[in-house]
Amino acid sequence: MNFHRAFRTATAIGLLMSVSLLSAHAQTAGSKTKEEKEKARKEQAGTIVLNEVVVLSAGEQTKQAPGVSNISAEDIEKSPPANDISEIIRKMPGVNLTGNTTTGNRGNQRQIDIRGMGPENTLILIDGKPVLSRNSVRFSFGGERDTRGDSNWVPAEAIERIEVLRGPAAARYGSGASGGVVNIITKRATEKSVSVTTYANVPEDSREGGNRRANVVASGPLSDALSYRIYGNISVTDPDDLDINGPGTETVDRNGNKVVTMNPAGREGVVNKDLKGLLSWQVNPDHRLDFEAGLSRQGNKYAGDTLFGGTSSEVLQEIARKGEETNRMTRTTLSATHAGQYGFGDSDSYIQWERTLNNRFQEGNTGGGEGTIITSGDGPQRVESTLDVVSARSEFNIPVTLVYDQKMTVGVEYRGEFFDDPASISIGQALPGDVGVPLTPGDRPTSSSANMVGIYFEDNILVGDDWIVTPAVRFDYHDKFGFNASPSLNASWKLTDDITIKGGIARPFKAPNLFQTNPNYIYNSAGGGCPPGQGPCYILGNEDLDPEISVNKEIGINYTNVAGWNAGITYFHNDYKNKITTGDTIYGIFHNIWNNRLGGYYDNYVYRWENGGPGVIQGLEGNLSVPVLDNLTWSTNFTKMIESRNSRGQPYSLIPDYTINTSLEWQASEKLALMLSATHYGKIKPATRSSGYGNSPITGVGLSEREAYTIVNTGFDFKANENFKFSAGIKNLFDKKLLRTGEGANTYNEPGRSYYISLSGTF
């Protein structure tokens, strides 16, 4: 299916929005009684009243599962992130930040990892719409991507709230949500206002990069039916100094040339520029149409990182010294959304086009040169790939009474990815023989695509006054692997007025990415990483891959009373299978091929990406909130990883053995709030074997662990009046600074003490 056909398919699904408009003009505010208007208001909020019993929609009930957290705009204001909102999300139970794999490469590019399933199994949404820009970044032999992820496309000041869903609650969202979902809800057009915010974060150590940003959020009515919201943002994060992790080492290569190799790089900088507008049309009291357009650009400020550590090229060292861009991502979105109410229920539909331009210096994809910027000839050369994603969804919520009061949900969703990546294909290796793809890179198609259509059914059933049961099933068809079924069951039992038991089980999945399924994306090991006794080997994409599958289970108990006490604990257990890795099954052999570097004839083996064996992830999450005084609250949550083991006995990601987040918030007055928080990270253990086909043991410094440590933050939020707010504080109060070694679990920098200040005015 090509891009234009896919767009028509998505449009057809999106046109379900217009079905709901057929009755829009026939339903006017004047024809409603006061009781009907109140019922409509509750329906719009996701609540239906049946026989005086409140029944949430299936989607809202799913969010009542144990693995759900909410971050409000006030939470963000009180502890503003330096740049990326992942800094706040990481403080939720079950959430950590980690690199894409356990190799430790690209360690400072940490992304959201939910319940140890890895960043690739965290689905990012903005206003319920998928964000897939990171899929435009090359997926390496070890599974790394040179990406910051997709959590930084919305400035913190434009966010109304963030929903973090973990475990079975996330299964309804389809591919990529096996770990969980982060849904970033932006501020809507409300009363007329203009908000201006500035923020600065200054590190105490001048070698560390600081942050500053400024943004404007404006909204208001244009007429009785039309309103708007627009925001603009610019944020600058400086890179760490080139030698922050120690001085470089000087060596001599095989030709006698001096080579200066830098130590592993620190954190890279980034310049974010965002502009997004929303036009909202209240067609009538029951129907609303939203039209959105956005443009964002993220350009890195290079700190010298390459896939296997520090860079030795003098050209790249000079680029890093200047903090120049080696890559930039530009994301454009257009979308239309409809929310409707009817006599039989309500609906929510959207259609979205997302384009990501990935412009960067060309990188190698062979052996030790993989991920290293190519500087031969005329120096680094820029290349660009283009990822178009068309997505659409239409969902209807219908209250019924069949024995029990219930609310049924039915939805259909489409997601199409269309990728043109001449950069990765053009540096692929020439093949010495036939394995079903063109022998030379220049003859290989540079485009790839994937189309997926899903339908899902949920039923939120009120069984008596104390039981709520939500069975659901989702069916997806993918044009590469065919059909997949994702059943789920969530339940909530109110044991007493204060104690509730909740649990769930689901079978989420993740479709193979466009690099894994593209047979024209070819990697050559140059002899490294192959099974013992073999020469260079090739890795090809595989169109016959199955989706990754997990069976996620959780059970939790929660205590809440009217005095404000809240305590809970949840056990989760994920059985994981079909994890896609570089395979160890020989797909073909090229005999007696001359190798200039090794100086001899070797057999070249051919492998493909393959589905691996089973694994397991299990752990505990807990929370405790205590109203110490009327204006003083103590809140704590923890995550304990009991087990993370793939089919080779290795962890799925490098995250702490346990994490504890605790905070005190004192509302000293109506205007002043004081905060003190701490996060304690347990020991992080490394993988003991490589992720390659040989599964060879890791030795030496590669087995180093990162010891447990604690970060303490403090700050205050002061509202001078209705128009002006001021916040300031200290991050890492006791200056617990950690440096990256690039080996084992010491793969990232933990920055030292810094001071922040934020000013906001609303007019």
Secondary structure, DSSP 8 states (H G I E B T S, - for coil): --HHHHHHHHHHHHTHHHHHHTTTTT--GGG--HHHHHHHHHHHTTEEEETTEEEE-HHHHHTTSSSEEEEEHHHHHHS--SS-THHHHTTSTTEEEE-SSTT-TTTTS-EEEETTS-GGGEEEEETTEE--GGGGS---TTS--S---SS-SS-GGGEEEEEEEEGGGGGGG-TT-SSEEEEEEE----SSEEEEEEEEEEESSTTS--EEEEEEEEEEESSSSEEEEEEEEEEEE----TTTT---EEEE-TTS-EEEE-------EEEEEEEEEEEEEEEETTEEEEEEEEEEEEEEE--SEETTEE---HHHHHHHHHT--SEEEEEEEEEEEEEEE-SS-EEEEEEEEEEEEEEEE-BB-BGGGBT-B--STTS--EEEEEEEEEEEEEEEEEEEESSSEEEEEEEEEEEEEEEE-HHHHHTS---SS-SSS-SSGGGS--EEEEEEEEEEEEEEEEETTTEEEEEEEEEEEETTTEEEEEEEEEEEEE-SSSEEEEEEEE--EE---TTTT-TT-EEE-TTTTS-TT---EEEE--TT---EEEEEEEEEEEEE-TTS-EEEEEEEEEEEE--EEE--S--EEEEEEEETTTTEEEEEEEEEEEE---EEEEEEEEEEEEEEETTEEEEEEEEEEEEEE-TTS--SS---SEEEEEEEEEE-SSSEEEEEEEEEE--B---SB-SSTT--B--GGGG--B--EEEEEEEEEEE-SSSEEEEEEEESTT---B---SBTTB-S-B---EEEEEEEEE-
